[in-house]
Amino acid sequence: METPRHLVLRAVEQLFARRDSASAAQWAAPGYQENSVLCRGTGPDALAALVDGLPEDFRYTPHLCMADGGHVFIQATCHGLGPQPLTAYDLFRVEGGRLTAHWDALGPVGLLPPVHPSSPAHGNRALVLDFMHTVLLRGQSAATGAYLHPRARYYQHDVVHGTEVLARPGSPAPACTTFARHLKPHHVLARGSTVVARSQGLLHDIACDVFDLFTVARGRITEHRSLVAPHLPPSPCPSLTCAVSVRT
C-alpha cells in the first residue's frame, strides 16, 4: 500500500507543479476539508478551486516532507504569490488512500531546518509537547531554561514579522514573546530532530492556526520557527494578494 508521504508528494506534484485541477477528484475524498489561507471550502471542488486560483507563474518547491501516521507536513518555497518568494507550511491528512484535509500558512522565506533522522523522534515529540503545554499554553516563562540545551544557542525565528530572537543560557526566555497566543495543539509530527505542531491560536483576538517548527538536539530545543494563518471566511477563491498580505 502506498504510504501517506508518497501519496502527498505525488498529489502536490500533479496539483501544484502541473496545475492539474481536474485531478482534484482523484486525490480528494468526498468530505475533503480545504483550510488554506487562499481558498476555504469542502469537497474536491474546493481543492480544484485552490489550484485554479493560483497564478500562471506559480511554482512550488518542496524542501522538507515528513509523515507521522496519516498526517504529512511539507515545508516548501512558493513563487508567484507576490513580489518575493514565500515559505509555505502545508499539512495534509490522509485517510483511506485519499486526502481528507489540508491546512497551510505562508510567510517570508526562512531558513531550512537540518533534519537528523537518527535522532529519537518519540523523545523529541514528548519534549516539544511538554514545552508547548508548560511555556506556550500556560505561560510559565521561568521554566523555559529547562528546554534549552545548556551549551547551545536558541534561535526563535518570527518569520511573520521578519524578526529573530536569540537567547543564550541564562538570558530571558524568548519563547513567551511568541506573536500568537497558543490555545490548543491539534497535530504534532516528529521525524528525527524535527518536530512540527499545528495549534489553535489567537492573533489580536482573531482565530488562527499556528504552525511551529522545532529543531531538537541532545534533548533540548535549539531552534523554533513559527507561521500563523488567520481564519478567513469560507470563499471559493479569495484575493490571493489580500490573503498573503495578512502574514507579510
N, C-alpha and C positions, 0 to 999 in steps of 0.2 A: 504493500500500500504506500502511496506517495506521502511523504512527510509534510506537515503543515508549512515548514520553512520552504521546501522546494515548490510547493503549490503557490505560495505567496510570491516567490520570486518569478515564477512563470507568469502569474497573473499581472504583476506590475510591469513586466516586460511587454506584454501584449496590450495592456490598458494604457500605461503612461508613456512607454517608449514608442510603441507603434500607433498610439492614439486610436485604438480599435474599440470604439464604444459599443459596437454591436456584440462584442464578446462578453459584455457585462452579464447577459443572461446565462452564459456558460459558467461564469465564475461565482456569481452571487446567488445565494439561497433566496427563496421567495420572501422570507421575512427579514432580509438583509437590512441593517441599520447603517445609514451613512451619516456620520457625525463630523464631517470635515468642516474646517472654517470657511471653505469655499463653496460648499453645497451640502445641504442637510435634507434628509428625507428617508423613505423606506422603500425596500424592494430593489430589484435590479435596475429599474428605471432611474433611481437616484444615483447609482454608480455610473450609469451611462451619461447622466446629466453632468456629473463631475468631470468626466473625460471630455465631453463635448464642449464644456465651458473653458477648457484650457486653451491658451493662446497658441497660434500656429508655430511659434518658435520655442515652445516649451520643451525643456529637456530635464530628465530625471535620472540622476546618477547615484545609485545606492553605494554606500561605503561600508556600513555595518549592518548585518542581518543576524538576529538571534531569535531562537524559538524556545519557548518554555511551555510544555503541554500544547494546548490549542491556540496559544497566543504567539504572534510573531511581530517583532519590532524591527523597523528599518530606520537607520539614520541615512539621509540622502541629501544631495545638493540639487536644488531646483533652479533652473534658468528660465527666464521668460515671464515671471510673475511680477517683475519690477525692474528698475534700472540696475540693481545689483543682484547677484545670486543670493538665494536664501537656503538656510538649513531647514530640513523637514524632519520631524519625528513622526513616523507613521506606525500605528499599532493596529493589527488586524486580528480578528478572532475567526478561527476555522473550526467548523463542526460538520461531520459527515462528508468531508471532501469538498466543501463549499465555503466561501467567505460569508460570514454572518454579521460582521460588524467592522467598522473602520473609524478610528479616531486619528486626528493629526494636530500638529502645531507647527507654526512657521516662525522663523526669526533670522537675524543676520547670521552669516556663516561663522561657525565656531570651530574650535579645534576638534579633531577626530581623536577619540579616546583610544589608548592602547588596550588591546584585549589579550589576556593570557589564559588560554583555555585550561591550562593545567592547574590554575588556581581553584580552590574548593568553592564551587558556586553556591552550594547549600549554606555553608557558613557565612558567605558574603551576603546572601539574601537575608539571613536572620539578623546580621549586624545592621544592615540598612533599615530593615523594618523596625528594629529597636530604636535606631536613631530617629526615624521619622515619627514614631509614636512619642518618644520622650522629648525631642527637641522641637520638631516642626509642628506637631499637633498640640502638645502640652505646654510648649514654650519654656521648657526647663533649660535655659541657656547655660547654667552653671555646669550641666552635665556634658556639654559639647566636647570638652577635652578628652573625655573617655573614649571618644570615637575617632580621634585623630591620631595618626601614627606619631609616636613621641619624637622621632628624628626626621620626620618628613614635613614638607610644607603642604598646606591645604589650600587649594585654589577653588574658589566658587565663582563660576562664570555666570553672570546675569546677561545672557545674550539678548534679552528683550531690550534692556536699557543700554547695552553696549558697555557695561562696566565689569570690572573684575575685583574681587575681594581676595586678598592674600593674608593668610594667618600663619604664624609660626607658633610653636609650643609656648604656652603661657600668655599669648595675646588674646584680646577679646574674641569671643565666639562670633564668627561671621554668619553662621547658619541661620540665626534668628533675624537677619536682615533680609531674608528672602522676600521678594516683591509681592508674592501672592500668599494668602493665608490658606494653609492646608487644612482640610476638614476630614477627609476620609480616603485612605488608599484603596483603589479598586483593583489594580493589576500590578503585580511585581514579577519581573522576569530576571533571571540571573544566568549568565554564561561566563564562566571563569571569573575574571577580575571585574567584569562589568555588570552592574545591576540597574535596571530601568524600572521606574514606577510611574503609573498614571493615577492621579488623585483628584478627587472632587475638591474644588477650592473656591475662593472668593478673591477677586481683584477689584478694589474700590467698590465693594458691595455688589459686584457683578459676578454671577455664577460662571465658573470656568473649569476647564481641565488643566491640571498642572502636570507636566512631564518633567521628571527628574532623572538625570543620568549620572550615576556614581561610578567612580573607579576605586577599587579597594586593593590595598597591598598589605600583606602580612597582618591581616586582621584589623586594619584601620582604613578609614576613608581618606583618600589623598586628592580626590578631585570631584567636583559636583557642578553640573550644568543644569540649567532649568529653561523651559519654554512654557508659555501659557497660551491657552486657546479659549478666549471668551465664548460663551454660548451665544450663538446668533439665532434669530427666529428662523423656523423652517422656511426654506425657499428653494425653488427649482435650481437656481444658479445666481446667487447674489453677485454684485460687482466684485471682481477679483481685486481690483485696486483698493476698494474700500475694506475688503476682508483682510488683506495683507497689512494695510496701514495700521490696524489695531495693535499690531505687535512690533512695528518698526518705528 
